[in-house]
Amino acid sequence: MYVSEWENGKRALSERYAEILRNVLGATDAELRGVTVATAIPAADGYDDLLNRIDAAGSVGESMVSALEAQTEILRTMDRQMGAAGLIDQMTGHLSALEDALNFAVLPNARRPVALALAGASTLAAWQAIDCGAVERAWRHYELAKRAARDAEAPMYLAHAMGEQAFVLCEAGRPALGVELVREAQRTLGRDGSPRLWAWLYATEAELCAQAEMTDDSRRALEAATERIPEGTDARDPDMLSIFLNGSHLTRWRGNILAFLGDIDALSSLYEAAKEMDPTFVRARAGVHTDLAQAHVARAEYDVARKHLQQARMLASRTGSVRQRRRVDMLSERL
């Protein structure tokens, strides 16, 4: 009854229920209420307020930037384990604080560290938006991340934002355009960038090529990713904390790509990845089970595929992942 009255304008949506719905749906307050948030226009004589905000932004030192980056890391860990939908209010407030600090920072030495922190937080927020099915919000966050990366003069962060943004194009049904964007990200790096980031970019290219039915290009990119991945179990890139990638993660990603290509080697890679996978990567585990189901469907092994889809659906529901549930539903229709 309440939902009907909210939709028909017969009852105002209270903040109590708005908070519940934001966390359930993974929507911002503006998206939930269907309104456009207008930028406040300061009064003509608001110089005192402007100077106060500039002074406040100028006082953001290394310790404050470190605290903001630590908050991003907490949100990243919570997202990995719990999913994105329940973090919408925290993420919105965090981005707002970072944007405010950057907008009123004047000199480059004050702007660069804040811009770098904003670039990392914006790509996280964008990926969370993709997971919640809010693709327009994801696109805007990636545009913000790219602007922040340029402001910070950080080509690695710019390339990463472009590479992740390519997945939005793929989700929208334009994987070939996504391939062009991730290749442009590689050109942006030139000869710079860490080996782990390069491995990530090549693996991204391989996945998008697979979905664009560019089989040979996909295999070449996957081989390039395998050649670039550093040895050892460390997954975090010390030069860029947004990247989680080691040999085990790449094995899982390889299985995902081979599953899209219908390759019989997909199963061995995926089962190996499932066995070695960090249990805290809950949403990624949902992806592995979905990939296994896809690989078994390609082999007409439908009973096994159903079992993996059940696991994937349970884990996707646990994290509220719209993206993973969409994949599960599409595969379920093929059974």
Sine and cosine of phi, psi and omega as CSV:
sin_phi,cos_phi,sin_psi,cos_psi,sin_omega,cos_omega
0.00,0.00,-0.71,0.71,0.00,-1.00
-0.88,0.48,-0.69,0.72,-0.01,-1.00
-0.87,0.50,-0.70,0.71,0.01,-1.00
-0.87,0.50,-0.70,0.72,-0.03,-1.00
-0.94,0.35,-0.58,0.82,0.08,-1.00
-0.89,0.45,-0.72,0.69,-0.05,-1.00
-0.92,0.40,-0.53,0.85,-0.05,-1.00
-1.00,-0.08,0.10,0.99,0.05,-1.00
0.96,0.29,0.30,0.95,0.00,-1.00
-1.00,0.03,-0.28,0.96,0.01,-1.00
-0.65,-0.76,0.71,-0.70,0.05,-1.00
-0.97,0.24,0.62,-0.78,0.02,-1.00
-0.98,0.18,0.92,-0.39,-0.02,-1.00
-0.97,0.25,0.33,-0.94,0.00,-1.00
-0.90,0.43,-0.54,0.84,0.02,-1.00
-0.85,0.53,-0.76,0.65,-0.01,-1.00
-0.97,0.22,-0.50,0.87,0.03,-1.00
-0.88,0.47,-0.66,0.75,0.01,-1.00
-0.89,0.45,-0.67,0.75,0.03,-1.00
-0.89,0.46,-0.73,0.68,-0.06,-1.00
-0.93,0.37,-0.58,0.82,0.05,-1.00
-0.87,0.49,-0.68,0.73,-0.03,-1.00
-0.96,0.29,-0.54,0.84,0.02,-1.00
-0.96,0.29,-0.68,0.73,-0.11,-0.99
-1.00,-0.07,-0.19,0.98,-0.05,-1.00
0.91,0.41,0.58,0.81,-0.05,-1.00
-0.93,-0.37,0.49,-0.87,0.13,-0.99
-0.97,0.23,0.22,-0.98,-0.01,-1.00
-0.89,0.45,-0.64,0.77,0.01,-1.00
-0.90,0.44,-0.67,0.74,0.03,-1.00
-0.91,0.43,-0.63,0.78,-0.04,-1.00
-0.91,0.41,-0.67,0.74,-0.06,-1.00
-1.00,0.01,-0.12,0.99,0.03,-1.00
0.93,0.36,0.60,0.80,-0.01,-1.00
-0.84,-0.54,0.38,-0.93,0.08,-1.00
-0.99,-0.13,0.81,-0.58,0.00,-1.00
-0.98,0.18,0.90,-0.43,-0.01,-1.00
-1.00,0.08,0.57,-0.82,0.06,-1.00
-0.97,0.23,0.79,-0.61,-0.02,-1.00
-0.90,0.43,0.72,-0.70,0.02,-1.00
-0.99,-0.16,0.89,-0.46,-0.05,-1.00
-0.92,0.38,0.43,-0.90,0.06,-1.00
-0.90,0.43,0.40,-0.92,-0.07,-1.00
-0.89,0.46,-0.47,0.88,-0.03,-1.00
-0.97,-0.23,0.47,0.88,-0.09,-1.00
-1.00,0.02,0.57,0.82,-0.04,-1.00
-0.92,0.38,-0.55,0.84,0.00,-1.00
-0.89,0.45,-0.70,0.71,0.00,-1.00
-0.90,0.44,-0.66,0.75,0.01,-1.00
-0.87,0.49,-0.73,0.68,-0.02,-1.00
-0.91,0.42,-0.58,0.81,0.05,-1.00
-0.88,0.47,-0.65,0.76,-0.02,-1.00
-0.95,0.31,-0.60,0.80,0.07,-1.00
-0.90,0.44,-0.67,0.74,0.02,-1.00
-0.90,0.44,-0.65,0.76,0.00,-1.00
-0.91,0.42,-0.67,0.74,0.02,-1.00
-0.92,0.39,-0.60,0.80,0.00,-1.00
-0.93,0.37,-0.36,0.93,0.00,-1.00
-1.00,0.03,0.02,1.00,0.04,-1.00
-0.96,0.29,0.97,-0.23,-0.04,-1.00
-0.99,-0.13,-0.18,-0.98,-0.04,-1.00
-0.87,0.49,-0.62,0.78,-0.03,-1.00
-0.91,0.42,-0.63,0.77,0.01,-1.00
-0.93,0.36,-0.67,0.75,0.04,-1.00
-0.89,0.46,-0.66,0.75,0.04,-1.00
-0.88,0.48,-0.62,0.78,0.02,-1.00
-0.91,0.41,-0.65,0.76,0.03,-1.00
-0.92,0.40,-0.65,0.76,0.04,-1.00
-0.92,0.39,-0.58,0.81,0.06,-1.00
-0.90,0.43,-0.58,0.81,0.05,-1.00
-0.92,0.39,-0.63,0.77,0.08,-1.00
-0.86,0.51,-0.67,0.75,-0.01,-1.00
-0.91,0.43,-0.63,0.77,0.05,-1.00
-0.89,0.46,-0.71,0.70,0.02,-1.00
-0.90,0.44,-0.59,0.81,0.03,-1.00
-0.90,0.43,-0.68,0.74,0.01,-1.00
-0.92,0.40,-0.69,0.73,0.02,-1.00
-0.90,0.44,-0.64,0.77,0.03,-1.00
-0.88,0.47,-0.68,0.73,-0.03,-1.00
-0.89,0.46,-0.60,0.80,-0.10,-1.00
-1.00,-0.08,-0.57,0.82,-0.13,-0.99
-0.94,-0.35,-0.32,0.95,-0.09,-1.00
0.99,-0.13,0.19,-0.98,-0.17,-0.99
-1.00,0.03,-0.46,0.89,-0.18,-0.98
-0.85,0.52,-0.65,0.76,-0.06,-1.00
-0.98,0.18,0.01,1.00,-0.07,-1.00
-0.95,-0.32,0.15,0.99,-0.17,-0.98
-0.88,0.48,-0.68,0.74,-0.02,-1.00
-0.92,0.39,-0.69,0.73,0.00,-1.00
-0.90,0.44,-0.67,0.74,-0.04,-1.00
-0.93,0.37,-0.64,0.77,0.01,-1.00
-0.89,0.46,-0.71,0.71,0.01,-1.00
-0.91,0.41,-0.62,0.78,-0.01,-1.00
-0.90,0.43,-0.72,0.69,0.03,-1.00
-0.89,0.45,-0.63,0.77,0.00,-1.00
-0.88,0.48,-0.66,0.75,0.01,-1.00
-0.90,0.43,-0.66,0.75,0.00,-1.00
-0.93,0.37,-0.69,0.73,0.02,-1.00
-0.88,0.47,-0.66,0.75,-0.01,-1.00
-0.89,0.46,-0.69,0.73,0.01,-1.00
-0.89,0.46,-0.62,0.78,-0.01,-1.00
-0.96,0.28,-0.66,0.76,-0.06,-1.00
-0.87,0.49,-0.49,0.87,-0.08,-1.00
-0.94,-0.34,0.12,0.99,0.12,-0.99
-0.99,0.12,0.75,-0.67,-0.16,-0.99
-1.00,-0.09,-0.82,0.57,-0.15,-0.99
-1.00,0.00,0.49,-0.87,-0.07,-1.00
-0.83,0.56,-0.62,0.78,-0.04,-1.00
-0.93,0.38,-0.36,0.93,0.10,-1.00
-1.00,0.04,-0.54,0.84,-0.08,-1.00
-0.97,0.23,-0.65,0.76,-0.17,-0.99
-0.85,0.52,-0.77,0.64,-0.03,-1.00
-0.90,0.43,-0.58,0.82,0.03,-1.00
-0.94,0.35,-0.65,0.76,0.02,-1.00
-0.89,0.46,-0.63,0.77,0.02,-1.00
-0.90,0.44,-0.69,0.72,0.04,-1.00
-0.89,0.45,-0.63,0.78,0.01,-1.00
-0.92,0.39,-0.63,0.78,0.02,-1.00
-0.87,0.49,-0.70,0.71,0.01,-1.00
-0.92,0.40,-0.67,0.75,-0.01,-1.00
-0.93,0.36,-0.59,0.81,-0.05,-1.00
-0.93,0.37,-0.62,0.78,0.04,-1.00
-0.92,0.40,-0.60,0.80,0.08,-1.00
-0.89,0.45,-0.73,0.68,0.01,-1.00
-0.88,0.48,-0.61,0.79,0.00,-1.00
-0.91,0.41,-0.70,0.72,0.00,-1.00
-0.90,0.43,-0.59,0.80,0.07,-1.00
-0.90,0.44,-0.63,0.77,0.02,-1.00
-0.90,0.43,-0.64,0.77,0.08,-1.00
-0.86,0.51,-0.70,0.72,-0.04,-1.00
-0.90,0.44,-0.52,0.86,0.01,-1.00
-1.00,0.07,-0.07,1.00,-0.02,-1.00
1.00,0.09,0.18,0.98,-0.01,-1.00
-0.99,-0.10,0.98,0.21,-0.19,-0.98
-0.95,0.31,-0.56,0.83,0.02,-1.00
-0.92,0.39,-0.66,0.75,0.07,-1.00
-0.88,0.48,-0.66,0.75,0.03,-1.00
-0.86,0.51,-0.72,0.70,-0.02,-1.00
-0.87,0.50,-0.70,0.72,0.00,-1.00
-0.90,0.43,-0.62,0.78,0.04,-1.00
-0.91,0.42,-0.62,0.78,0.03,-1.00
-0.92,0.39,-0.61,0.79,0.07,-1.00
-0.89,0.45,-0.64,0.77,0.07,-1.00
-0.89,0.45,-0.68,0.73,0.01,-1.00
-0.88,0.47,-0.64,0.77,0.00,-1.00
-0.92,0.39,-0.66,0.75,0.04,-1.00
-0.90,0.44,-0.67,0.74,0.00,-1.00
-0.91,0.42,-0.64,0.77,0.01,-1.00
-0.91,0.43,-0.63,0.77,0.05,-1.00
-0.91,0.40,-0.65,0.76,0.02,-1.00
-0.89,0.45,-0.59,0.81,-0.01,-1.00
-0.99,0.13,-0.08,1.00,-0.06,-1.00
0.81,0.58,0.77,0.63,-0.08,-1.00
-0.84,-0.54,1.00,0.05,-0.06,-1.00
-0.88,0.47,-0.48,0.88,0.03,-1.00
-0.91,0.42,-0.70,0.72,0.01,-1.00
-0.93,0.38,-0.58,0.82,0.04,-1.00
-0.91,0.42,-0.72,0.70,-0.01,-1.00
-0.90,0.44,-0.64,0.77,0.01,-1.00
-0.90,0.43,-0.69,0.72,0.03,-1.00
-0.88,0.47,-0.65,0.76,0.02,-1.00
-0.91,0.41,-0.65,0.76,0.01,-1.00
-0.90,0.44,-0.69,0.73,0.03,-1.00
-0.93,0.36,-0.59,0.81,0.01,-1.00
-0.89,0.46,-0.48,0.88,0.03,-1.00
-0.88,0.48,-0.49,0.87,0.04,-1.00
-0.92,0.38,-0.50,0.87,0.06,-1.00
-0.89,0.46,-0.69,0.72,0.04,-1.00
-0.88,0.48,-0.64,0.77,0.01,-1.00
-0.91,0.42,-0.71,0.70,0.01,-1.00
-0.88,0.47,-0.50,0.87,-0.01,-1.00
-0.99,0.13,0.01,1.00,0.03,-1.00
1.00,-0.07,0.27,0.96,0.02,-1.00
-0.85,-0.52,0.86,0.50,-0.05,-1.00
-0.89,0.45,-0.55,0.84,0.00,-1.00
-0.90,0.43,-0.62,0.78,0.06,-1.00
-0.92,0.38,-0.57,0.82,0.08,-1.00
-0.89,0.46,-0.62,0.78,0.05,-1.00
-0.87,0.49,-0.69,0.72,0.02,-1.00
-0.88,0.48,-0.63,0.78,-0.03,-1.00
-0.93,0.37,-0.67,0.74,-0.03,-1.00
-0.94,0.34,-0.51,0.86,0.08,-1.00
-0.94,0.34,-0.55,0.83,0.09,-1.00
-0.92,0.40,-0.58,0.81,0.07,-1.00
-0.88,0.47,-0.64,0.77,0.04,-1.00
-0.90,0.43,-0.64,0.77,0.03,-1.00
-0.92,0.39,-0.54,0.84,0.04,-1.00
-0.87,0.49,-0.61,0.79,0.01,-1.00
-0.94,0.33,-0.55,0.84,-0.08,-1.00
0.89,0.46,-0.88,-0.48,0.04,-1.00
-0.98,-0.21,0.09,1.00,-0.02,-1.00
-1.00,0.02,-0.04,-1.00,0.08,-1.00
0.99,-0.11,0.52,-0.86,0.00,-1.00
-0.98,0.21,0.40,-0.92,0.06,-1.00
-0.84,0.54,-0.60,0.80,-0.02,-1.00
-0.92,0.39,-0.65,0.76,0.05,-1.00
-0.91,0.42,-0.66,0.75,0.04,-1.00
-0.89,0.47,-0.66,0.75,0.05,-1.00
-0.87,0.49,-0.66,0.75,0.01,-1.00
-0.90,0.44,-0.69,0.72,0.00,-1.00
-0.90,0.43,-0.66,0.75,0.03,-1.00
-0.92,0.38,-0.63,0.78,0.04,-1.00
-0.91,0.41,-0.62,0.78,0.08,-1.00
-0.87,0.48,-0.71,0.70,0.05,-1.00
-0.87,0.50,-0.66,0.75,-0.01,-1.00
-0.88,0.47,-0.69,0.73,-0.01,-1.00
-0.91,0.41,-0.69,0.72,-0.02,-1.00
-0.92,0.38,-0.61,0.79,0.07,-1.00
-0.90,0.44,-0.63,0.78,0.02,-1.00
-0.88,0.48,-0.67,0.75,-0.01,-1.00
-0.96,0.27,-0.37,0.93,0.06,-1.00
-1.00,0.01,0.10,0.99,0.00,-1.00
0.88,0.47,0.56,0.83,0.09,-1.00
-0.98,-0.22,0.96,0.27,-0.21,-0.98
-0.88,0.48,-0.76,0.65,-0.04,-1.00
-0.89,0.45,-0.68,0.73,0.03,-1.00
-0.89,0.46,-0.62,0.78,0.00,-1.00
-0.89,0.46,-0.71,0.71,-0.02,-1.00
-0.92,0.40,-0.62,0.79,0.03,-1.00
-0.90,0.43,-0.68,0.73,0.00,-1.00
-0.92,0.39,-0.61,0.79,0.02,-1.00
-0.91,0.42,-0.62,0.78,0.06,-1.00
-0.91,0.42,-0.64,0.77,0.03,-1.00
-0.90,0.44,-0.63,0.78,0.04,-1.00
-0.89,0.45,-0.66,0.75,0.00,-1.00
-0.90,0.44,-0.60,0.80,0.01,-1.00
-0.94,0.33,-0.50,0.87,-0.09,-1.00
-1.00,0.03,-0.39,0.92,-0.13,-0.99
-0.90,0.43,0.77,-0.63,0.02,-1.00
-0.92,0.40,0.44,-0.90,0.05,-1.00
-0.97,0.23,0.32,-0.95,0.04,-1.00
0.98,-0.21,0.09,-1.00,-0.07,-1.00
-1.00,-0.09,-0.19,0.98,0.00,-1.00
-0.87,0.49,0.73,-0.68,-0.02,-1.00
-0.95,-0.30,-0.46,0.89,-0.05,-1.00
-0.98,0.19,0.68,-0.74,0.09,-1.00
-1.00,0.09,0.90,-0.44,-0.04,-1.00
-0.87,0.48,-0.40,0.92,0.01,-1.00
-1.00,0.01,-0.16,0.99,-0.07,-1.00
-0.31,-0.95,0.99,-0.16,-0.16,-0.99
-0.95,0.31,-0.14,0.99,0.03,-1.00
-0.95,0.30,-0.29,0.96,-0.08,-1.00
-1.00,-0.09,0.84,-0.55,0.17,-0.99
-0.91,-0.42,0.96,-0.28,-0.01,-1.00
-0.33,-0.94,0.83,-0.55,0.17,-0.98
-0.67,-0.75,-0.15,-0.99,-0.05,-1.00
-0.87,0.50,-0.65,0.76,-0.01,-1.00
-0.91,0.41,-0.69,0.73,0.03,-1.00
-0.89,0.46,-0.65,0.76,0.00,-1.00
-0.92,0.39,-0.54,0.84,0.08,-1.00
-0.88,0.48,-0.69,0.72,0.06,-1.00
-0.89,0.46,-0.70,0.71,-0.02,-1.00
-0.90,0.44,-0.64,0.77,0.05,-1.00
-0.86,0.51,-0.68,0.73,0.04,-1.00
-0.88,0.47,-0.65,0.76,0.05,-1.00
-0.86,0.51,-0.72,0.69,-0.02,-1.00
-0.92,0.40,-0.71,0.71,0.01,-1.00
-0.90,0.44,-0.54,0.84,0.06,-1.00
-0.90,0.45,-0.66,0.75,0.06,-1.00
-0.89,0.46,-0.57,0.82,-0.01,-1.00
-0.99,0.16,-0.14,0.99,-0.05,-1.00
0.95,0.30,0.43,0.90,-0.04,-1.00
-0.99,0.15,0.66,-0.75,-0.04,-1.00
-0.94,0.34,-0.32,0.95,0.02,-1.00
-0.97,0.24,-0.11,0.99,-0.05,-1.00
-0.88,0.48,-0.66,0.75,-0.10,-1.00
-0.88,0.48,-0.71,0.70,-0.04,-1.00
-0.89,0.46,-0.65,0.76,0.03,-1.00
-0.90,0.43,-0.68,0.74,-0.06,-1.00
-0.94,0.34,-0.66,0.75,0.01,-1.00
-0.93,0.38,-0.57,0.82,0.07,-1.00
-0.90,0.43,-0.68,0.73,0.01,-1.00
-0.91,0.42,-0.66,0.75,0.00,-1.00
-0.88,0.47,-0.60,0.80,-0.02,-1.00
-0.94,0.35,-0.59,0.81,-0.10,-1.00
-0.99,-0.13,0.04,1.00,-0.19,-0.98
-0.96,0.28,0.64,-0.77,0.09,-1.00
-0.90,0.44,0.84,-0.55,-0.06,-1.00
-0.91,0.41,-0.27,0.96,0.01,-1.00
-0.98,0.21,-0.23,0.97,0.03,-1.00
-1.00,0.07,0.95,0.30,-0.14,-0.99
-0.91,0.41,-0.74,0.67,-0.02,-1.00
-0.91,0.41,-0.61,0.80,0.04,-1.00
-0.91,0.42,-0.56,0.83,0.06,-1.00
-0.90,0.43,-0.60,0.80,0.08,-1.00
-0.87,0.49,-0.64,0.77,0.04,-1.00
-0.90,0.43,-0.63,0.78,0.01,-1.00
-0.90,0.44,-0.70,0.71,0.02,-1.00
-0.90,0.43,-0.59,0.81,0.06,-1.00
-0.91,0.41,-0.67,0.74,0.03,-1.00
-0.89,0.46,-0.66,0.76,0.03,-1.00
-0.89,0.45,-0.66,0.75,0.05,-1.00
-0.88,0.48,-0.67,0.74,0.00,-1.00
-0.89,0.45,-0.67,0.74,0.01,-1.00
-0.91,0.42,-0.63,0.78,0.01,-1.00
-0.95,0.32,-0.57,0.82,0.07,-1.00
-0.88,0.47,-0.65,0.76,0.01,-1.00
-0.88,0.48,-0.45,0.89,0.02,-1.00
-0.99,-0.11,0.15,0.99,-0.01,-1.00
0.88,0.48,0.49,0.87,0.03,-1.00
-0.99,-0.17,0.97,0.26,-0.24,-0.97
-0.95,0.30,-0.57,0.82,-0.01,-1.00
-0.90,0.44,-0.70,0.72,0.03,-1.00
-0.91,0.41,-0.63,0.77,0.01,-1.00
-0.87,0.50,-0.65,0.76,0.00,-1.00
-0.88,0.47,-0.64,0.77,0.00,-1.00
-0.89,0.45,-0.67,0.74,0.02,-1.00
-0.93,0.36,-0.57,0.82,0.04,-1.00
-0.92,0.40,-0.57,0.83,0.06,-1.00
-0.89,0.46,-0.71,0.71,0.04,-1.00
-0.89,0.45,-0.69,0.72,-0.01,-1.00
-0.89,0.46,-0.67,0.74,-0.01,-1.00
-0.90,0.44,-0.66,0.75,0.00,-1.00
-0.89,0.46,-0.72,0.69,-0.03,-1.00
-0.94,0.35,-0.61,0.79,0.03,-1.00
-0.91,0.41,-0.61,0.79,0.05,-1.00
-0.93,0.37,-0.59,0.81,0.00,-1.00
-0.89,0.46,-0.60,0.80,0.00,-1.00
-0.99,-0.12,-0.06,1.00,-0.03,-1.00
0.93,0.37,0.48,0.87,-0.09,-1.00
-0.99,0.15,0.96,-0.27,0.05,-1.00
-0.91,0.42,-0.64,0.77,-0.03,-1.00
-0.88,0.48,-0.73,0.69,-0.01,-1.00
-0.94,0.35,-0.62,0.79,0.01,-1.00
-0.90,0.43,-0.57,0.82,0.04,-1.00
-0.89,0.45,-0.68,0.74,0.04,-1.00
-0.89,0.45,-0.67,0.74,0.02,-1.00
-0.88,0.48,-0.70,0.71,-0.02,-1.00
-0.90,0.44,-0.65,0.76,-0.02,-1.00
-0.91,0.42,-0.64,0.77,0.03,-1.00
-0.95,0.33,-0.59,0.81,0.00,-1.00
-0.87,0.49,-0.55,0.83,0.02,-1.00
-0.92,0.40,-0.35,0.94,-0.01,-1.00
-1.00,0.04,-0.12,0.99,-0.02,-1.00
-1.00,0.01,0.00,0.00,0.00,0.00
